[in-house]
Amino acid sequence: MAAMKIKNLFFDSPKVIRSVDKATRSVLSRFGAFVRRTAKGSIRKRKKPSAPGTPPSSHTGLLKRFIFFGYDTQKRSVVIGPERLNQKNTDAPHTLEYSGRTAIGKKRVKIAARPYMGPAFEKEKQTLPALWKDSVK
C-alpha cells in the first residue's frame, strides 16, 4: 500500500516531456511572430534611402515580404529572419543588417549597416518571461 502512494507522487516522464515540448514550441513560435512583426513594422516604404544605423527603406517591398520565422524541432529553437533574395547573387538582407560591399550596376559600393532584425529581437526579448509564465500545463 505504501509503495503505491509513493508511485503516485512521481511525474509521468513522457507526459511531462510532451507538455514541455508543446509549451516550448508554442512560446518560441509566438516569440518568432512578434520579432517578425516588429522587424517588418520598422521597415518603411519610401523612395529615399534610410540613414545609416536606422532600419532600411523598402523600395520594392521584397525585404518586408520575405521575413519569416520557423520553429526547429531538432534544436528546440526558433529561426527568425529574411529569406535570401535570389537576385544576381546579392545578399542584400545580410548587407543591410551588418554592412558590407555590394555591386550596384557595374560599381561596387560600401553599404553602411541598417539593422532591423537585431533591434526587433532586442525589443521583443523582454516579452519572453511573460510568454513562458504558466505555459507548461
N, C-alpha and C positions, 0 to 999 in steps of 0.2 A: 504494500500500500504506500509506503514512504517513497519507494523508487518511482512510482507512478506520479506522485506530486512533484518530485524533482524534475522529472522529464518534461512536465508541462511548463516549467519555468524557462526552458531554453528556447531560443529563437529557432524557427524553421529556416535554416540557412538558404535553401533555394528560393523560398518565398521572399525573404529579406533582400537577397541579391537582385531578384527580379524587380522588386519595388524600388530599390536604389537605382537600378539601371533605367527604369522608366522615368523616375524623377530627374535623373541626370540628363537624359535625352530631352525631356520637356523644358527644363530650366535653360540648358545651353542653346536649344533651338530658339527659345524666346529671346535670349540674350543676343543671339545672332541676328534675329529680326530687328531688334532695337538698334543695334550698331549699324546694320544695313540702312535702316530708315534715316538715322541721324546723318550718315555719310551722304546718302542721296540728297537729303534736305540741305546739306551745306554747299552743294554744287549748284551755282546759279546759271541760268541760261541767259547769256548775253553775248554781244559781238566782240567786245574788247577783252583782252586777256586780264586775268586777275593779277593782283600784286603778289610778288614772291612772299611765301610764308602764310598765305591765305588759301582757302580751298580753290581749286581751279574753276574756271568758267567752262560751261558746256556750250560749245558752238554747234554741234550736230546732235547732241542728246545721247550719243553712244555710251559715254562713260557712265552716266546715270542709269541707263537701261541695262547695263551689263555688270552691276554689282550684285553678287549673290552670297548666300551662306549655305552651309551644309554641315550636318552632324556626321562625324566619323565614328562609326560604331567600334572599330578596332581600337582606336586610341582614346575613345570616350572624350572627344573634344569637338569643338566647332571651328570651322574654317570660314572666314568672312573676308570678302574682297572682290575686286573686279576680275572678270574673265579677261584673259589676254586677247586683245583685239588683233585679228589676223589681217593687218593692212601693211603690206610691203615691209615685213619683218620689223615692225615698230613695236616697242614695248612702252607705249605712252602711259598706261596706268602706273607702272613702276617708276618711270622717269618723272611723272608729276608728283608722286608721293615722296621720292627720295632725291630728286635732281639727277642730272646726267646729260650726256650728249646724244643728240639725235639728228637725223637728216630731215631738213625741210627743203623740198625740191632738190637742188644739187648742192646746197650748202649744209655743212654740219654746224649745228649751233648748240650752245650750252643752255639748258633749261634749269632755272632755279627751282628748288623744292616748293611744291604747293600741296602740303599734306592735307588729306581728307579722311583717310582711314584711321590713322593713329589718333587724331583728335576725337573722332567719333567713338573709338574704343575707350579712350580715357574718360570721355564724358559719361558713357553708359556703364563703365566699370563699377561705379558706385551703386548701381541698381542690383548687382548680383546678390548681396546678402538678403535683400528683401525677396528676391526670386526664390532663393533656397529655403527661406523660412516656411516651415510646415509643408515642404514639397514631398517628403517621403511619407507615404501613407500605407 
